[in-house]
Amino acid sequence: MAQRRGEEIERCRSVSTIQRMIGGKWKIEILFYIALKDVRHFGQLRRCIGNISESTLSKQLKELVEDGFLARTDFGEVPPRVEYALTPQGKSFVPILLAMKQWGETELGL
């Protein structure tokens, strides 16, 4: 618990859990491209984001899969073909992504 002028303030578990789940440097952007731009492949994501290393993209995709936002489909082909798609939990996050996009456009003039 945090303290503020002698009183204890209970930590918000939901916000801290969400922060842990989507707090990676690129996770929100990854979700944006998969959810709103229908980008499904590793190479496409890397080109969209630009400044991300392969290892970082791979790690953050793996974490988003583990946290239930994305599903990973490996087609077992050579060369490898893998697709990422939103899970129902990931789809439920889309309105939040849209609100963040709208806020950025309105408040930040982007």
C-alpha positions in Angstrom: 0.0 0.0 0.0 1.1 3.5 -0.7 1.0 6.3 1.8 -0.2 9.8 1.3 -0.1 12.3 4.2 -0.5 9.7 6.8 -3.3 7.7 5.2 -2.8 4.4 3.3 -4.0 4.2 -0.3 -4.8 0.8 -1.5 -3.0 -0.1 -4.8 -5.4 -0.7 -7.7 -4.8 -4.3 -8.6 -6.6 -4.1 -12.0 -4.5 -1.2 -13.2 -1.2 -2.7 -12.0 -2.1 -6.0 -13.6 -3.0 -4.4 -16.9 0.3 -2.3 -16.7 2.2 -5.6 -16.4 0.4 -7.2 -19.3 0.6 -4.4 -21.8 3.5 -2.3 -20.3 6.1 -3.5 -22.8 7.5 -0.7 -25.0 5.8 -2.0 -28.1 2.9 -4.1 -26.9 0.2 -1.5 -27.5 1.5 -0.8 -31.0 1.6 -4.5 -31.7 -2.0 -4.8 -30.6 -3.0 -1.8 -32.7 -1.6 -3.3 -35.9 -3.1 -6.7 -35.4 -6.5 -5.4 -34.2 -7.0 -2.4 -36.5 -4.8 -2.9 -39.5 -5.2 -6.7 -39.9 -1.4 -7.3 -39.7 -0.9 -11.0 -38.9 2.7 -11.9 -39.7 5.9 -11.3 -37.8 7.6 -9.7 -40.8 4.7 -7.4 -41.5 4.7 -6.3 -37.8 8.4 -5.6 -37.9 8.0 -3.5 -41.0 5.1 -1.5 -39.5 6.8 -0.8 -36.3 10.2 -0.2 -37.8 12.6 0.4 -34.8 12.0 -2.9 -33.1 14.5 -5.7 -33.1 13.5 -9.3 -34.0 14.2 -10.5 -30.5 12.2 -7.8 -28.8 9.2 -8.3 -31.2 9.4 -12.1 -30.6 9.5 -11.6 -26.8 6.6 -9.2 -26.7 4.5 -11.4 -29.0 5.2 -14.4 -26.8 4.2 -12.4 -23.7 0.9 -11.2 -25.4 0.1 -14.8 -26.3 0.9 -15.9 -22.7 -1.3 -13.1 -21.3 -4.2 -14.1 -23.5 -4.4 -11.1 -25.9 -3.1 -13.0 -28.9 -3.4 -16.5 -30.4 -0.4 -17.9 -32.4 -1.0 -20.3 -35.2 2.0 -22.2 -36.5 1.3 -23.8 -39.9 4.3 -26.2 -39.6 5.5 -25.3 -43.1 9.0 -24.6 -44.5 9.7 -21.8 -44.7 8.0 -21.1 -41.4 4.6 -19.5 -41.5 3.0 -18.2 -38.3 0.0 -15.9 -37.8 -1.1 -13.9 -34.9 -4.7 -13.0 -34.2 -6.7 -11.5 -31.4 -8.3 -13.8 -28.8 -11.7 -12.9 -27.4 -9.8 -11.1 -24.6 -7.7 -9.2 -27.2 -10.9 -8.3 -29.0 -12.4 -6.9 -25.8 -9.4 -4.5 -25.7 -10.1 -3.0 -29.1 -12.4 -0.2 -27.7 -9.6 0.8 -25.4 -7.2 1.0 -28.3 -9.7 3.1 -30.3 -10.2 5.4 -27.3 -6.4 5.8 -27.0 -6.1 6.6 -30.7 -8.9 9.2 -30.5 -7.4 10.7 -27.3 -4.0 11.1 -29.0 -5.6 12.7 -32.1 -7.7 15.1 -30.0 -5.4 16.0 -27.1 -2.0 15.6 -28.8 -3.0 16.8 -32.2 -1.6 13.7 -33.9 
